[in-house]
Amino acid sequence: MRVLHVLGRVTVPPNPQETPVSGVVRACIEIAREQSRRGWRVSVMYPARAPTESRWEGVTLMGRPPLWIDGWPRLSSHGEEWAYHGRVVAETWRRRYDVVHGHGSGYLRYVRAGLRVAHLHFDPDVSLNRRDLQTIDRHAHAIVVVNARVASDLARKGLRPTKVYVARNGTDLRPAADPTEGEAMRSRLNLPQSAFVVLFVGAIVPEKGVRELARAFHLLSAGADGPYLVLAGASGLWGSGRNTQTAYEEDCCRILDAPAIRARVRALGLVGRKEVAALYNMASVLVVPSQGPDAAPLVVLEGMASGTPILATEVGGIPEYLGDAGLLTPSDYRSLASGLSQLREDRRLRGAMSARGRMRAIAYTWAATATEIERVYRNGLAYHPR
C-alpha cells in the first residue's frame, strides 16, 4: 500500500525522534513509521521554504514550498492556504497513492487517491465551524478522531457515523531501565534529591494552562522546603520548532520570576526526546493543566508509561485516556494548587498512581494505533474502490 501523510503549517526535522516536535507531528510520524515497518511505501509531506527530501526509519520526508500567489484565499477557518494545498494536489496527480491521509485539516478537495482520510487531532469545537465540518464530510472518505467523545460530537453535528473512526494515540516511552537516571537529571538541574518536583512538558500556550500552573505553584512555594517546578517546552513548539517567546510565555515567566519562587523554577525551553524521557523519570508529579478541550495530549500517555504520577485537568479527552491512573481536577489555579498539595503530602497515593499508570499505558502503543488506522484504510477502500 502506498500512503501519503500530509501535514500543514508545521515542519518536520530530519531526525524527528531527537528533535522537539508538536503532538500532531509526533503522531503523524509514529503512525508513518509503524506503517513502514509493515512493508508499506509511506511518505510525509509538509510545508518548507525550499524543496527537501530525506529518509527516516523507512519513511520519506518531503518538504515542499507553497505556490505563493498573492490574493489567494484561505480554504476555511482551519485549512491550509491554497498555495500549499496546490502542492499537495499536484503531488497526488504526479504519483499514484492508495491513501492520502491529512493531519490537522480535513480539506482534501481535488486530491487524487483511492482513499482520502481526514485525521482530526484536536477537538472540532475549538477550531472548526459548521461549514468546515461540512467540507470535511464532503471531501473525506473517512474521518479519524482521537477520542470517543469527539466521535459522538461529530455524529450529533450531522456527520455520518459510518465515516468516523476512533484511533487513540500511543507512546513509545517506558520507565527508565536505569533507576539512577532520574537522580542524574536532578543533579544536572541542581535539584535536591529529596525535593518534591513538579514537571510540565509541552507548548507554552494559553490552551495548555501554563499561566494557571504558574499561579498554583506560587501558592505552594512558601517555606524553606517548598517544591520545585521544571518547565520543558516553549511557545514555538507548535510552529517551526524555534524557541521563540510570545507575550503569553513572557507573562508566565513574569509570574515565575517573583523573588519568593524564582530560585525554585527551572525553565528549560525546548528539549530533545531523550532529555524529556529523563525528566519524566526525575519528576515527583507531572501536571497537565489544559484549559480547553484537549483531545488527546501525548504527555498524559508518556507520563503514564514512564510511571510518573499525573495531576491533570478534567477537560477534553484527558479523562478517557487517564482513567483512574491519575488525579483529575478543575482547571482553575486554586484547584491545581490543592491537587498538588494533596500529592505532595501523600507518597502512598503517588506510588499507587505510578503503578496504575504503567499498567494502563501498556494498551497505548503506536503499533495499536497503526492497526486501527489500517482498519480504517481497508474498510474505506472496500467502500470506495478505484
Secondary structure, DSSP 8 states (H G I E B T S, - for coil): -EEEEEE-S----S-TTTS---HHHHHHHHHHHHHHHTT-EEEEEEE-SS-EEEEETTEEEEEE-----TT--BSSSS--BHHHHHHHHHHHHHS--SEEEEES----TT--SSEEEEEE-S-HHHH--HHHHHHHHHH-SEEEESSHHHHHHHHHTT--GGGEEE----------SSTTHHHHHHHHTT--TTS-EEEEES--SGGGTHHHHHHHHHHH--STT--EEEEE--GGGGTTS-----HHHHHHHHHHTSTTTGGGEEEEES--HHHHHHHHHH-SEEEE---S-----HHHHHHHHHT--EEEES-TTHHHHHTTSSEEE-SSHHHHHHHHHHHHH-HHHHHHHHHHHHHHHTT--HHHHHHHHHHHHHHHHHHS--
